[in-house]
Amino acid sequence: MAGRMVVGSAALAELVRPASAPDPAGGHRVLPVRPELTGLLPNRGLRRGSTIAVGAGQPRRSGATSLILALLAEASRAGSWCAVVGVPTFGAGAAAEAGIALDRLALVPNPGPEWPTVVAALIDGVDVVVTAVPTTVSASVATRLAARARQRGSVLVPYGRWDGADVTLQVVRGVWEGLGPGRGRLRRREVTVSARGRGAAARPKEIKVWLPGDELTRVIPRSTGLGAATRPAAVPGAGRLRVVAPAGPSASAARSRRGPLTVVGSA
Amino acid sequence: MSGAPARTLLLWCPDWPVLAAEIVDGVPATDPVAVLHANRVVACSERARAEGVRRGLRRREAQGRCPQLTVVDHDPARDARAFEPVVAAVEEVVAGVEVIRPGACALAARGPSRYLGGEEAAAERIVEHVAQTCAVESQVGIADGVFAAGLAARDGRLVPPGGTPEFLAGLPVEALGRPTLTDLLRRLGVRTLGDFAALPAGDVLARFGFDGALAHRLAAGRDHRPLAVRQPPADLTVTADHDEPIDRVDAAAFAARTLAEQLHERLAAHGLACTRLGIEAVTAHGQELHRVWRHDGLLTAAAIADRVRWQLDGWLSGSNGRGGARPARPTAGIIRLRLVPDGVLAQAGLQPGLWGETGEERERAHRALSRVQGILGPEAVVTAVLGGGRSPADQVRLVPWGDERLPARPGPPPLPTAEPPPPAAAPERAVSTRSRAAASAPAPPWPGRIPPPAPAVVLPTPLPAAVHDAAGEPVVVSARLVVSAAPARLTVGTGRPAEIAGWVGPWPVDERWWAPAEARRRARFQVCLADGAALLLAVEGGQWLVEAIYD
């Protein structure tokens, strides 16, 4: 009995701390991100009040939108509210697949000329504000918005050209896998992301992540015969699919591999 | 309860579904009209009845007997809506009306008969008032108990007090309105309510069960159910008239605050909370401006005042010109302001959390989003709901913030069951996924939908494109889904051609071919370009389109 008590208190030791103690590693000041992306960000997460820009890049590389979705996913899942401003082409299906809770995600597809007012109003109330940057934004407006985010404790994620961000993430390369000449289908993509910024993030970093990973595309419909007959286009080339996670003892092994993203290396 | 059943007056409008169709849809009830539900006649007009149309006939039979028959679909909501003015008219004469069903309402006869000088006088007065106010013909029956009064109303009879059992005894058992029981009674040789009432109550309960015992009590004239009297809805609207037209935002805000507090007090007095608020303003030139604000929490006095202020701000400052939904700037100041609580619900003890945190973030986010709605209009802030559908654009419906989140098409949640197990921090997510899957058990499978991963960029209007093969010829897909040659180059709009590194298709869809206006026959391709980009292409009628980008 006493032994169990000791084990119990040991387990609690990490969770309980005196009220006077400072937040460990920022505590609630940092919104979580996926483990694969922590290496890119100075506080291993989205620090409240910071500005984390995602550059579109020249020439444009595939993967920036997925990178934004991946950044939001863990925070949204943990209960944060997110807003996306000025992206009329937002793919909600991809957002849901990335793990974003759609009922806590607001979209303002066309803010129009009131863009600064809208973004400022959202910074007041929403934890993470993603915004496509209009081409006509002056430096003073950008600075004001960043200052407002710092003051209100929101995370501002401008998408496009933005000077003076704490961290700027850039997709260097994105390579899709799974599609051959006339066969296969898109399965996963290896994206190389670079990060550079100020202060703690001054040293440029580069990692490779799967965006999206193959955790969804690996799924085989349970009734293979029926599924192939009724959903010819949903599973094109079902006969060529390799069954990865059959039912049985290996299912638990499959679950442990089923992270939303997989680090394939870091530079 | 003991003693005799309450003396009941029942007002009955014959052929109410037909009359309702005339009142709401303008189908003349003097012509032969039949209201059908599930291909059976539910009600018909007098002329149709003269031609031989009866309840329960099939549509074909009814039309065979009466070729000029106008057929109307049965709509219980329409019947109820049309009956509302009749109930209001009855309430002008007497108090305490119970609506039995659309077309029939009952009230206690004792009060009106004493007040209006006799049961007959009361009945005449009510029928006359209904006829004058609503132009609806009705009949009245008075008897002991609602059941007997309903039967008396069919003949317009006033059954004398205590005469109800004799009145009922002569009626056939069909009057009970229980077809299976009636059928059984007829085969047992029980033909009238009197015969049925003569059976011993204990034996009836043993043989016919609880419902049979209830019917037995009704047949014997012992209908003890008291009237469930309708409470007239309370008028919660608050109005403020201003002698001097308001044309400045700060003055409007001041007016809004007092009005909001007044409304809040009135709601609180009824123990209600407001979820939808209509704000109406009338200008000195008679322009009416109206907008409904939704709120899925509780609208406090401050929240109401905020909304009124934002809206008046938008109107009076006249920063219009964008977003067609906004009304133009009024030409005169506002003289009347009205707050109409549209959706009210009983305030079911909404309490802040013990430590003040529960829902605080949610409150904050809602405030910010309502603020943006105040700037741009309610439709400018949306939230996405996933539903069924084949293309990425079909699966998503954008709902204005605060509206009910319903998908456009029923369907399985596009996420397959292999979603990674949710972390312990968000258990409500797991619950919602499961309940959604359970609720949509018979969900359509949407064969031919695009397999995951979903594209991160979905173009609202597809971009025209051109696809050429290695020899420079346009790639075409035949009606039998044969691709003329392997696609080699893609040109989007007027851009530069890009090399195609990988492709797959065609994945055909042939949607809604039964509705020519919405029919869509497409073949979709996934295409991977040499620079790493991946696109979802579609070809429809020989035209290539970029539907989505896997960005």
Interface residues (C-beta under 8 A of the other chain):
Chain A: P59 R61 S62 G63 A64 T65 S66 L69 R77 A78 G79 S80 W81 A83 P88 T89 F90 G91 A92 G93 A94 A95 A96 E97 G99 A101 L102 D103 R104 L105 A106 L107 V108 P109 N110 P111 G112 P113 E114 T117 V118 A121 L122 I123 D124 G125 V126 D127 R173 G174 V175 W176 L179 G180 P181 G182 R183 G184 R185 L186 R187 R188 R189 P212 E215 L216 T217 R218 V219 T230 R231 P232 A233 A234 V235 P236 R255 R258 G259 P260
Chain B: R322 G323 E361 R362 R364 A365 H366 R367 A368 L369 R371 V372 I375 L376 A380 V381 V382 T383 A384 V385 L386 P392 Q395 V396 L398 W401 R405 P414 L415 P416 T417 A418 P420 P421 P422 P423 A425 A426 R429 P445 P447 G448 R449 I450 P451 P452 P453 A454 P455 A456 V457 V458 L459 P460 V483 A486 A501 G502 W503 V504 W507 P508 V509 R524 Q526 V527 C528 D531 G532 A533 A534 A548 I549 Y550 D551
